Amino acid sequence: MGCFGKYIYTLASTNYGLQTGWLDMSSFDPSVTRTLYTIVLNSSDKAPNLPKTDEEEAPKSKPDDSKKENKKDNVQKTIIDENGIFDRAVALNLPARNYVGLLKGPKNKVFVAESIPNSRGLTLHSYDVTKEKATTFATGVSSMKASSNANSILLSKGSNWSINKASAAKAGKENLNTNLKIKVDPKAEAHQIFKEGWRYMRDFLYVDNVHGAPWDDIYKWYSPWINDVKHRSDLNYVVDIMSGEVAIGHSYVSGGDFPNINRVGVGLLGADLEKNRGFYQFKKIYKGERWNPNIYAPLGLPGINVNKGDYLVAINGVELTSDMNPYKLLEQTAGREIYIKVNNKPSLKDAKSILITPTASERGLRNIDWVESNRRKVDELSNGKLAYVYVPNTSNPGFTSFNRYYFSQQEKRSCN
């Protein structure tokens, strides 16, 4: 609510209907847009964006000091006139986009958060209600909170926090010092977390009887285990198996204070290697089926020209033999250009030098290879009559995969 309690600002959509069935995958594709509205609460008040004349206004007379009212008696009250309130909804001039949140501001100002595809965080717009004009206040916003008087805004961007004047044209660059420390009794904390997990399942499950589980007894069964907890993974394990007594799907336990581990990233070639004649030989090269934009195959690009049966004889100028671990030479190379030497025979002589960029993960490469191998096998065994449709899950990736495999093979007689 803004503008001294005269208005309520809200976002509304006229195309949300197709996403109301949130559990149906058919709701994934339609995009939702919203625009900004204001509702005039009192029937005697006016819309904040009424037309204004460009004529000069007569100077206002100074108030008579002798007739000053008591400030306590002059506090403005919010009056809501329900009669005809739907007719006092006003659409403000703001292009329909994927707005996801509102934040109150000082007089005649409201902040609108927009989710922009392929952008990190939210873009926060400062909207002048009287001018009906939006300007970018901040980008990359993770969360936001306005002070009670709407004069200040607390913003978080990733791990940084800042307090900003709501009247400013843009958010400032100065961050708050949030390097805070607190002493914790780990054993007491673990017991508290366990009890809160137990209580949360008891109080917020969709049914009151916890699926018939003797919940008070279950607390007594598992709470002594917490005395032996030495690591956050231990605590998560006990909370998880305690929750498992409810016997319900989609119940997960994760997160917490885990130690920071400095991992050594290893670059991967997207290939299977085998030892042969004193060197490593390419047994299989994963190409990534090339039409997948999110799957990178280091050896699958046209022009790389590395083939099954070739020998990997050197990495970054170091000769590689079969008594060595090839991944040791690939430490900290993921996403970085390196040279490898490849030969069609087990020798450094006449080997060709190739510039490649190793990947940090081969999971997508190997998964799509398995899927496509299944599709080709079904196509071969059925003489082209059957389709193979891969649906990995019932979320967005599953819907994308279904559309990709089903409609590209819809001329087939059947599918599996």
Protein Blocks (a to p, Z undefined) as FASTA:
>chain_A
ZZhhlaccddddfklmmmmmmmbmklmmpccddddddddfblkbccfkbccdfbdcdddd
dddfklcccfklmpccddddfehplmmcccddddddddfbdcdddehiacdddddehiah
jddddddfklopacdfbghiabdcddfkopaccddehjaccdddfkbmbdcfbdcdfbdc
ddddfklmmmmmmmmmmmmmmmmmcbfnlnopafklmmmmmmmmmmmpcbfklmmmmmmm
mmmmnopghiaceedjdddddddddddehiacddeehiacdfbdcehlomamkbccfklp
ghklpaehiacfbgehiacdfkbcfklmmgokgopacdddddfbdcfehpacddddddfb
fklmmmmmmmmmmmmmmmmmnnomaccdddfbfcfklmmmmmmmmmmmmmpmbdZZ
